[in-house]
Amino acid sequence: MTSADSRPLVVLVGPPGAGKSTVGSALAKRLAAPYQDLDEHIVAAAGSSIPQIFESHGEPHFRQLEAEALVLALTANGGVLALGGGAPIPERNRAALAEYAERGGTIVFLDLNVDVAVKRLGSSNTNRPLLAGDTRARFRALAEERRSAYESVATVTIDTSRLTPHQIAERIAQHVAARESDSRS
Ligand code: S3P
C-alpha cells in the first residue's frame, strides 16, 4: 500500500454527546485497530486545552488547527478516527472527507435525539465552549444547523439514541467489513 492509499478504516462524525469517543474506542478494540481523536491532535499541536484555544485565540484559530489536523489524520493508515462535532462543517473539510470516502473510506454519522444528548452531556461541558450555558438550547441549535453537513459527508447514519456503545460499534464493524470487501473487489 502506498502512502496515497493510506487512510483510516472509519471516521466518526456527529454532534457533541453522540458518543464518538466512547464508540470510537469500543470500535477500535473490536477491529484491533488504533484509535485517534482529532481534538487530541489539536490539543497536542497547540499545547493547550480546547477551552484555552477558544479563549486565547478565538474559534477561527481553533478551526484552522482543526482543518490542518484533519488533512493529516485522513492519511493515517488503518485506524478509527473520531472528529469533533464542528469538523465536518467548513467546506474545505467536507471536501477532504469526500475525497477520503472516494478512496473507499467509511464515514459514520452518529445521530441522536436532543433528550438523549442532554442526558449524555450532563454537566460535562466544561470542555465544550460551544455548549456553555443552556445545553439543551445550544445542542438543539447546533444539531439542526449541522444536520445537512453530517448527512452530506456520511456513508452511513446510525441513530444511536437507543443503542449501547457496544451495539453501535458492532453495527459499524459490520458496515466497515462490507465496504472494505467492496473496495477490494
Ligand atoms: C466542537 C465540538 C468539540 C470540540 C470543540 C468544538 C463543536 O468536540 O471539537 O469544542 O464545534 O461542536 P466533541 O464533538 O467531541 O464535543
Boltz pocket constraint, residues with backbone or C-beta under 6 A from the ligand:
constraints:
  - pocket:
      binder: B
      contacts: [[A, 14], [A, 15], [A, 16], [A, 17], [A, 20], [A, 39], [A, 50], [A, 83], [A, 84], [A, 85], [A, 86], [A, 87], [A, 127], [A, 128], [A, 129], [A, 130]]
      max_distance: 6.0
